[in-house]
Every structure is written in C-alpha cells, then in structure tokens.
C-alpha cells in the first residue's frame, strides 16, 4: 500500500482541493485498497503575511519541515506540497527528510511537454514572489512566458480580504482573474498556467467562459499517482555516538573523526549525533565487582541513536564492547566494533604473531573482549601482572587519574609503570585499550625502549578512521 501525504494549511482551500483531486482520480477509485492518503493541516501563524515578506518564507520552512518529520514517523512514501512559493526551498527541505517531495514544477513541465510544443506562448498567473524568483526560469525555460499587465489587481483578486483564498469563488475576484486570462489569450498564449494553487478552485468557471486553463492541482495529483512508488531519498551518512563513556573520550573521538575526514569545507564533514549519557553505569565496576549492569542503559542509548537516523553507531569505550554482541542482536544498524577494527589494523600493519601489549581496565582484561579477538587474528597478547594492572587502574580511576580530568603528573607516572612492564615482556606494539589513555599520550606515537621503538596503538583513532571509511563508501 502506498502512503501519500498532503501538506495543508499554506493555502487552506487549495490544499483541500488537491486532496479531493487525489481521491477522485480514476486510478484511485478503481484501486482504493492500494492507497493510504494523509492530509495534515496545522495552525499557520503567518497566514495573513504578504508572501514576499522574508518572515513568511522562513515561517513556511519551519511549518513544512515540521509536518514532513511527522510524515516520516507515519512512514509516508511521498509528499505533495501545494504551494508554489514553498518550492523555492524544496531542495533545502528535501535534504533533511527521507521522504520524496513531489515537485509541482516537474508535474507541470511533464503536462506541458505532452500538450504544447516548445517555444509556445504560455500565459502565467502567479504571485509576485514566484514571478521574481528563479523558479519559472528554471523549470519553464522552454516556453515564452507572458504575464498580465495588472499584477496588483490579480494579487488582490487572490489574496485580498474578499479574494479567492478567503473563499470568494465568484463575483469580482473571479472577474479580475477572467480579465487577466483574456488579456493573455489576446497576446497569443495557447494556454493559461496558474502558478497559484488557489486558482484551481475557479478553473471550471473559467473554462465555461472559454478560457484554456490548466488545473494545476489536478495535474499535480495525477502526476504524483502516475510516477508510482518513489525510493526514499538518500541522506548523507550519519554516525551515532554513544557518548559519556567517558565524556572526555567522546570529545577526543569526535575530534579524531573530524581530523580524519578529507574535507575542504564544513559541508564535507560527517554528520554526527551524540547521546552524551555519563549516567551509564560503570562497565568495569559491573565486570569485576558485579555492580549495576550497564546493558540496558547502553542499549537504550543505541536505540535513541537508531531512531535519530544514524547509519552506524560508534562506542568510544573499550570496556563497553564486552556488552556489544548482545546489544547488536537487537539493533537494525551496525555498531562499528572498536576491538575487531583494532585487531585488523595490527594484523595488516604488523603481521601475524606480533606480540601485542594491552593496557586496559581490569574489566576489559577480565572480560577477554580483547584477548579473544587478538588470538583469533593470530596475535600474541601480553598483559600486566596484578601489581602493574593496579598501576594502570590508578592512572585511569585514581583521584588524580585521567577520568578525573588529569593528563600529567601522577596519572602519567602510573601508566608508564604499566608501559615499562609490557616493554620488559617483549611487547612489539602496545594498545592503549581504554579510550582515556590516548589523552595521556597526545603527542606520543611510540615509546623508545633501548634500541627499539614500540608503536602505541590508539583504538580511538582507528575507530575514527574506520567510520570515515564507512561514510565515504555510503556517500
């Protein structure tokens, strides 16, 4: 079943007229079980504003975007926007919604192409705003466009207090429109094209008086049905980030994503949505002390990122990856696995049987989340003994540790005790396996040990580079 939605309210009567013409289309009448129609009209605060006022156009942007987002929740397949002026920002709107918005000018040009030869004179009845915008020249360049001489009278007939937009479908408003049509007909126009949707309300009266005029609402409705199902609009890659685990590591990860992105301008960077949730229970405390389980909090955060339209999720916390396998099974988008990505990086750059030293929280170590993956990739693993693991934990969780905001002094001294132990055990590379640890080595890529240099592996950076790669493939 195809869901088609109409944004009402920008022209109350014309929106209703378009909806009616969708319903009375013969295809719909013959196959009513194939279609689900939705009409949404909200109070539009600027309804009395002159169309040319900047405030009105901005308010139309807010209004139409809000309704488009409502339609996304309802899983609408296409949207009709019966307002010519609003098509001036259609591209802006389309970039921010996954639903295809049917372009009314595409409907018109499709109709004109089948009815009138190129180069013919077409009489245009439109608002001052649309007339002065780029829209007509962009979409109707194949025709000679002719406008009535008394634009002010036409505007009053449509938008005045006693105009057609306010429900006055005969009398002087109709007569003014008729006179404008006669003028265009006398100038050699083969057809009258109203680029004001309200004129569709009086098309039948004008036709009875001999005017060859297009019913743009009917053309728009028929075109929307004729083009069938439309693929969802492709959106730029959006990365969801489980933040707050820990807070500084989240910022560090985002910065590394930015620095890893080949961008010449702001718009070249990756969309990121962050759920900064420092209230997620401590992962290590759960794994080694059986304190509060963080699974639901992590899962809830991931679901929020999924609902926000993320294409993939990154969790800049090594220890949290002990819970990833269970969480992933209940998500519809992938979590980019920091542990696996790091193992792949080491294997590719240093080869099998590389002796890998691991600096991580005790929770990460005891969960075997790193050890199992590294062994799977045929890498040797060395971890600190109990004494030196305590030094590592002090550098992370101590009163003067990195999670408390320190990056020099005691925390650096404590972590170096762990580093030196791994060097003594013959580690050829060392993983900084807690996302806070790279903050202690911001300008250090390797450790010199006598006659050799031992690279420091930063999983945060590797994860950042991986998501940039995924974003490039998606776009």
C-alpha positions as CSV (number, residue, x, y, z in Angstrom):
1,X,0.0,0.0,0.0
2,X,1.3,3.4,-1.0
3,X,1.1,6.2,1.6
4,X,0.7,9.7,0.0
5,X,0.5,12.8,2.2
6,X,-0.6,16.3,1.5
7,X,0.8,19.3,3.5
8,X,-2.2,21.5,4.1
9,X,-2.5,24.9,5.7
10,X,-0.4,27.1,3.5
11,X,-3.5,27.6,1.3
12,X,-6.3,26.1,3.2
13,X,-8.8,25.7,0.4
14,X,-6.2,24.8,-2.3
15,X,-4.8,22.1,0.0
16,X,-8.2,20.6,0.4
17,X,-8.8,20.9,-3.3
18,X,-5.7,19.0,-4.1
19,X,-6.6,16.3,-1.6
20,X,-10.1,15.9,-3.2
21,X,-8.5,15.6,-6.7
22,X,-6.3,12.8,-5.4
23,X,-9.3,11.0,-4.1
24,X,-11.3,11.4,-7.3
25,X,-8.6,10.2,-9.6
26,X,-9.8,7.2,-11.6
27,X,-6.8,5.1,-10.7
28,X,-7.6,5.7,-7.0
29,X,-11.3,5.0,-7.4
30,X,-10.5,1.7,-9.3
31,X,-7.9,0.6,-6.7
32,X,-8.9,2.1,-3.4
33,X,-7.2,-0.6,-1.4
34,X,-3.8,0.3,-2.9
35,X,-3.7,3.8,-1.4
36,X,-3.5,5.4,2.0
37,X,-3.9,9.2,2.0
38,X,-3.0,11.5,4.8
39,X,-3.8,15.2,5.0
40,X,-2.3,17.3,7.7
41,X,-3.0,20.9,8.4
42,X,-1.8,22.8,11.5
43,X,-2.4,26.4,12.5
44,X,-0.1,28.5,10.4
45,X,0.7,31.7,12.2
46,X,1.8,33.7,9.2
47,X,-1.2,33.0,7.1
48,X,-2.0,36.8,6.9
49,X,1.5,37.8,6.0
50,X,2.3,39.1,2.5
51,X,4.0,36.3,0.6
52,X,7.1,38.4,-0.3
53,X,8.0,39.1,3.3
54,X,11.1,37.2,4.4
55,X,9.4,36.3,7.7
56,X,6.7,34.5,5.8
57,X,9.1,32.4,3.8
58,X,11.0,31.4,6.9
59,X,7.9,30.5,8.7
60,X,6.9,28.3,5.8
61,X,10.2,26.5,6.1
62,X,9.5,25.7,9.8
63,X,5.9,24.7,9.1
64,X,6.6,22.4,6.2
65,X,9.7,20.8,7.8
66,X,7.7,20.0,11.0
67,X,5.0,18.3,9.0
68,X,7.5,16.4,6.9
69,X,9.0,15.0,10.1
70,X,5.6,13.9,11.3
71,X,5.1,12.1,8.0
72,X,8.4,10.3,8.5
73,X,7.0,8.7,11.7
74,X,4.0,7.6,9.7
75,X,6.2,6.0,7.0
76,X,4.8,8.1,4.2
77,X,6.2,7.3,0.7
78,X,5.7,10.7,-0.9
79,X,4.6,14.2,0.0
80,X,2.7,16.7,-2.0
81,X,3.3,20.4,-1.2
82,X,0.5,22.5,-2.8
83,X,2.3,25.9,-2.5
84,X,4.4,27.3,-5.4
85,X,6.4,29.7,-3.1
86,X,7.4,26.8,-0.8
87,X,9.0,25.1,-3.8
88,X,11.7,27.8,-3.7
89,X,13.2,26.0,-0.7
90,X,12.3,22.5,-1.8
91,X,16.0,21.4,-2.2
92,X,16.7,22.6,1.4
93,X,13.7,20.7,2.6
94,X,14.5,17.5,0.7
95,X,18.0,17.3,2.1
96,X,16.5,17.0,5.6
97,X,13.8,14.4,5.0
98,X,14.0,10.8,3.8
99,X,10.6,11.1,2.0
100,X,10.4,12.2,-1.6
101,X,8.6,15.5,-2.0
102,X,6.9,15.6,-5.4
103,X,7.9,18.7,-7.3
104,X,4.9,20.6,-8.6
105,X,7.0,22.1,-11.4
106,X,8.0,18.6,-12.6
107,X,4.3,17.8,-12.8
108,X,3.6,21.0,-14.8
109,X,6.5,20.5,-17.3
110,X,5.5,16.9,-17.8
111,X,2.0,18.0,-18.6
112,X,3.1,20.9,-20.9
113,X,5.5,18.7,-22.8
114,X,2.7,16.3,-23.7
115,X,0.3,19.1,-24.7
116,X,2.2,22.1,-26.1
117,X,5.2,22.5,-28.4
118,X,8.3,24.1,-27.1
119,X,8.6,27.8,-27.7
120,X,4.9,28.4,-27.5
121,X,3.5,31.3,-25.5
122,X,2.2,30.3,-22.1
123,X,0.2,32.8,-20.0
124,X,1.3,32.7,-16.4
125,X,-0.8,33.8,-13.4
126,X,1.4,33.8,-10.4
127,X,2.3,35.7,-7.2
128,X,4.9,38.5,-7.1
129,X,7.2,36.2,-5.1
130,X,7.2,33.4,-7.6
131,X,7.4,35.7,-10.6
132,X,10.5,37.4,-9.1
133,X,12.1,34.1,-8.0
134,X,14.3,31.7,-10.1
135,X,11.5,29.1,-10.2
136,X,9.8,30.0,-13.5
137,X,13.0,30.5,-15.5
138,X,14.5,27.3,-14.1
139,X,11.6,25.0,-14.9
140,X,9.8,26.7,-17.8
141,X,12.7,27.9,-19.9
142,X,11.4,26.0,-23.0
143,X,8.4,28.3,-23.3
144,X,7.7,32.0,-23.8
145,X,6.2,33.2,-20.6
146,X,3.7,36.0,-20.7
147,X,2.3,37.8,-17.7
148,X,-0.8,40.0,-17.2
149,X,-0.1,43.8,-17.2
150,X,-2.1,44.5,-14.0
151,X,-0.3,42.3,-11.4
152,X,-1.6,44.2,-8.5
153,X,-5.3,43.6,-9.4
154,X,-4.6,39.9,-9.8
155,X,-2.9,39.7,-6.4
156,X,-5.9,41.4,-4.8
157,X,-8.3,39.0,-6.5
158,X,-6.4,36.1,-5.0
159,X,-5.0,37.3,-1.7
160,X,-7.3,40.3,-0.8
161,X,-9.8,40.2,2.0
162,X,-12.5,39.4,-0.4
163,X,-10.2,37.2,-2.6
164,X,-10.4,33.6,-3.7
165,X,-8.0,32.5,-1.0
166,X,-10.6,33.5,1.5
167,X,-13.4,31.5,-0.2
168,X,-14.8,34.1,-2.6
169,X,-15.1,32.0,-5.7
170,X,-17.2,34.3,-7.8
171,X,-18.1,38.0,-8.2
172,X,-15.3,40.5,-8.6
173,X,-12.3,38.2,-7.7
174,X,-13.4,35.7,-10.4
175,X,-14.0,38.6,-12.9
176,X,-10.5,40.0,-12.3
177,X,-8.9,36.6,-12.9
178,X,-11.0,36.2,-16.0
179,X,-9.9,39.6,-17.4
180,X,-6.3,38.7,-16.8
181,X,-6.8,35.4,-18.7
182,X,-8.5,37.3,-21.6
183,X,-5.5,39.6,-21.9
184,X,-3.1,36.7,-22.0
185,X,-5.3,35.0,-24.6
186,X,-5.3,38.1,-26.8
187,X,-1.5,38.2,-26.5
188,X,-1.4,34.8,-28.3
189,X,-1.0,32.5,-25.3
190,X,-2.1,28.9,-26.1
191,X,-2.8,28.1,-22.6
192,X,-3.0,29.7,-19.2
193,X,-0.8,28.3,-16.5
194,X,-1.8,29.3,-12.9
195,X,1.2,29.1,-10.6
196,X,-1.1,29.9,-7.7
197,X,-2.9,26.8,-6.4
198,X,-6.0,28.7,-5.3
199,X,-6.9,29.4,-9.0
200,X,-7.7,25.7,-9.3
201,X,-10.8,26.5,-7.3
202,X,-12.2,28.5,-10.1
203,X,-10.8,26.6,-13.2
204,X,-14.2,25.2,-14.1
205,X,-15.9,28.6,-14.2
206,X,-13.1,30.0,-16.3
207,X,-13.3,27.1,-18.8
208,X,-17.0,27.6,-19.1
209,X,-16.2,31.1,-20.3
210,X,-13.9,29.9,-23.0
211,X,-10.5,30.1,-21.2
212,X,-8.0,27.3,-21.9
213,X,-6.5,27.0,-18.4
214,X,-4.6,24.2,-16.7
215,X,-5.9,22.8,-13.4
216,X,-2.5,22.6,-11.6
217,X,-3.9,20.8,-8.6
218,X,-5.4,18.1,-10.9
219,X,-2.1,17.9,-12.9
220,X,-0.1,17.7,-9.6
221,X,-2.4,14.9,-8.2
222,X,-2.3,12.9,-11.4
223,X,1.4,13.2,-11.7
224,X,2.0,12.1,-8.1
225,X,0.0,8.9,-8.8
226,X,1.5,8.3,-12.2
227,X,5.1,8.2,-11.0
228,X,4.3,5.4,-8.7
229,X,6.4,4.4,-5.7
230,X,9.4,6.6,-5.2
231,X,12.6,5.4,-3.5
232,X,13.4,7.0,-0.2
233,X,15.7,10.0,-0.6
234,X,19.3,9.1,0.1
235,X,20.7,11.0,3.1
236,X,24.3,11.7,4.0
237,X,26.0,9.2,6.3
238,X,25.1,9.9,9.9
239,X,27.2,8.5,12.7
240,X,25.6,7.8,16.1
241,X,27.9,8.1,19.1
242,X,27.3,6.6,22.5
243,X,28.8,9.4,24.5
244,X,29.7,9.9,28.1
245,X,31.7,6.6,28.5
246,X,33.7,8.7,29.3
247,X,32.9,12.3,28.5
248,X,36.5,13.4,27.6
249,X,37.0,10.3,25.4
250,X,33.8,11.2,23.5
251,X,35.2,14.6,22.6
252,X,38.6,13.1,21.7
253,X,36.9,10.6,19.4
254,X,34.8,13.2,17.7
255,X,37.9,15.4,17.2
256,X,39.7,12.4,15.6
257,X,36.7,11.8,13.2
258,X,37.0,15.4,12.2
259,X,40.7,15.3,11.7
260,X,40.5,12.0,9.8
261,X,37.9,13.3,7.3
262,X,39.2,14.6,4.0
263,X,37.2,17.9,4.0
264,X,37.7,21.2,2.2
265,X,34.7,22.8,3.8
266,X,32.2,22.4,6.6
267,X,29.7,20.5,4.4
268,X,32.3,17.8,3.6
269,X,32.3,16.6,7.2
270,X,30.4,13.7,8.6
271,X,27.0,14.1,10.3
272,X,27.3,13.0,14.0
273,X,24.6,12.7,16.6
274,X,25.8,12.1,20.1
275,X,23.8,10.8,23.1
276,X,26.0,12.1,25.9
277,X,25.0,9.8,28.7
278,X,27.5,9.8,31.6
279,X,24.9,8.1,33.7
280,X,25.5,4.8,32.0
281,X,26.7,2.5,34.9
282,X,30.5,1.9,35.0
283,X,31.3,-1.0,32.8
284,X,34.4,-2.1,34.8
285,X,32.5,-2.0,38.1
286,X,30.0,-4.4,36.7
287,X,32.5,-6.8,35.2
288,X,34.8,-7.1,38.2
289,X,32.6,-6.2,41.1
290,X,29.2,-7.3,39.8
291,X,27.7,-3.8,40.3
292,X,24.9,-2.3,38.2
293,X,24.6,-3.9,34.7
294,X,25.0,-1.2,32.0
295,X,23.4,-3.3,29.3
296,X,20.0,-1.6,29.3
297,X,21.5,1.9,29.5
298,X,23.8,1.2,26.6
299,X,21.0,-0.4,24.6
300,X,18.7,2.4,25.3
301,X,21.3,4.9,24.1
302,X,21.9,2.9,20.9
303,X,18.1,2.8,20.2
304,X,17.9,6.6,20.5
305,X,20.7,6.9,18.0
306,X,19.0,4.5,15.7
307,X,15.7,6.5,16.0
308,X,17.7,9.6,15.1
309,X,18.5,8.2,11.7
310,X,22.1,7.0,12.3
311,X,23.6,4.7,9.8
312,X,26.1,3.2,12.2
313,X,27.0,3.5,15.9
314,X,30.4,4.1,17.5
315,X,31.0,3.5,21.2
316,X,34.3,5.1,22.2
317,X,34.7,2.9,25.2
318,X,36.8,-0.3,25.0
319,X,35.2,-1.9,28.1
320,X,31.7,-1.3,26.8
321,X,32.5,-3.7,23.9
322,X,32.1,-6.6,26.4
323,X,28.4,-5.9,26.0
324,X,28.2,-5.2,22.3
325,X,27.5,-8.7,21.0
326,X,24.2,-8.9,23.0
327,X,23.2,-5.4,22.1
328,X,23.9,-5.7,18.4
329,X,21.4,-8.6,18.1
330,X,18.6,-6.2,18.9
331,X,19.6,-3.3,16.7
332,X,18.8,-2.6,13.0
333,X,22.1,-0.7,12.4
334,X,25.7,-1.9,13.0
335,X,27.9,-1.0,15.9
336,X,31.4,-0.4,14.5
337,X,33.4,-2.7,16.6
338,X,36.4,-0.9,18.0
339,X,38.1,-4.2,19.2
340,X,37.8,-6.0,15.9
341,X,38.9,-2.9,14.0
342,X,42.0,-2.5,16.1
343,X,42.9,-6.2,15.7
344,X,42.5,-5.9,11.9
345,X,44.7,-2.8,11.9
346,X,47.5,-4.6,13.9
347,X,47.4,-7.7,11.7
348,X,47.5,-5.6,8.5
349,X,50.4,-3.3,9.6
350,X,52.5,-5.7,11.8
351,X,51.6,-9.2,10.8
352,X,50.7,-12.5,12.5
353,X,52.3,-13.4,15.8
354,X,53.0,-9.8,16.7
355,X,53.4,-9.6,20.4
356,X,50.7,-7.1,21.5
357,X,50.8,-5.5,24.9
358,X,47.4,-4.4,26.3
359,X,46.8,-1.5,28.6
360,X,43.2,-1.5,29.6
361,X,40.8,-1.5,32.5
362,X,40.6,-4.6,34.6
363,X,37.1,-5.1,33.3
364,X,38.3,-5.1,29.7
365,X,41.1,-7.6,30.6
366,X,39.0,-10.0,32.6
367,X,36.1,-10.0,30.1
368,X,38.6,-11.3,27.5
369,X,37.0,-9.0,24.9
370,X,40.4,-8.0,23.6
371,X,42.2,-11.3,24.3
372,X,39.7,-13.5,22.4
373,X,39.7,-11.2,19.3
374,X,43.5,-10.8,19.2
375,X,44.1,-14.5,19.5
376,X,41.5,-15.1,16.7
377,X,43.7,-12.9,14.5
378,X,46.7,-14.9,15.4
379,X,48.3,-12.2,17.5
380,X,50.2,-12.9,20.8
381,X,49.0,-11.0,23.8
382,X,50.8,-9.8,26.9
383,X,49.0,-8.1,29.8
384,X,50.4,-6.5,33.0
385,X,50.6,-8.7,36.1
386,X,48.4,-7.9,39.1
387,X,50.7,-5.3,40.6
388,X,51.2,-3.4,37.3
389,X,47.5,-3.7,36.4
390,X,46.7,-1.8,39.6
391,X,49.0,1.0,38.4
392,X,47.1,1.1,35.1
393,X,43.8,1.3,37.0
394,X,45.2,4.0,39.2
395,X,46.1,6.1,36.2
396,X,42.6,5.8,34.9
397,X,40.3,5.8,38.0
398,X,42.6,7.3,40.7
399,X,41.8,10.6,42.4
400,X,44.5,12.1,40.1
401,X,43.6,9.8,37.2
402,X,42.6,10.7,33.7
403,X,38.9,10.2,34.3
404,X,39.2,12.8,37.0
405,X,40.5,15.2,34.3
406,X,44.3,14.9,34.8
407,X,46.7,14.2,31.9
408,X,50.0,14.8,33.6
409,X,51.7,14.1,36.9
410,X,50.7,11.0,38.9
411,X,48.5,9.5,36.2
412,X,51.2,9.6,33.7
413,X,53.7,8.1,36.1
414,X,51.3,5.3,36.9
415,X,50.6,4.4,33.3
416,X,54.3,4.4,32.5
417,X,54.8,1.6,35.1
418,X,52.4,-0.5,33.1
419,X,54.1,0.5,29.8
420,X,57.5,-0.4,31.1
421,X,56.3,-3.8,32.3
422,X,54.9,-4.6,28.8
423,X,58.2,-3.5,27.2
424,X,60.1,-5.8,29.6
425,X,57.8,-8.6,28.5
426,X,58.8,-8.0,24.9
427,X,55.7,-6.3,23.6
428,X,56.2,-5.1,20.0
429,X,53.2,-2.8,19.9
430,X,51.1,-1.5,22.8
431,X,47.3,-1.0,22.7
432,X,46.0,2.0,24.6
433,X,42.9,-0.1,25.4
434,X,41.0,2.5,27.4
435,X,39.7,5.5,25.5
436,X,41.0,7.8,28.1
437,X,44.6,6.6,27.8
438,X,45.3,8.3,24.5
439,X,44.7,11.6,26.3
440,X,47.9,10.8,28.3
441,X,49.9,10.3,25.0
442,X,48.6,13.1,22.8
443,X,52.0,13.8,21.2
444,X,53.5,10.4,21.5
445,X,53.1,7.7,18.8
446,X,55.8,5.3,20.0
447,X,57.9,4.5,23.1
448,X,61.6,4.2,22.8
449,X,62.9,1.1,24.5
450,X,66.7,0.8,24.4
451,X,67.5,0.1,20.7
452,X,63.9,-0.2,19.5
453,X,60.7,1.9,19.1
454,X,57.4,0.4,20.2
455,X,54.3,1.8,18.5
456,X,51.4,2.9,20.6
457,X,48.1,1.7,19.1
458,X,45.2,4.2,19.6
459,X,41.9,2.3,19.1
460,X,40.0,5.6,19.2
461,X,41.9,6.9,16.2
462,X,41.5,3.5,14.4
463,X,37.7,3.6,15.1
464,X,37.5,7.2,13.8
465,X,39.3,6.3,10.6
466,X,37.0,3.3,10.1
467,X,33.8,5.3,10.4
468,X,35.2,7.9,7.9
469,X,35.9,5.0,5.6
470,X,32.3,3.7,6.0
471,X,30.9,7.2,5.4
472,X,32.9,7.5,2.2
473,X,31.5,4.2,1.0
474,X,27.9,5.2,1.8
475,X,28.1,8.6,0.1
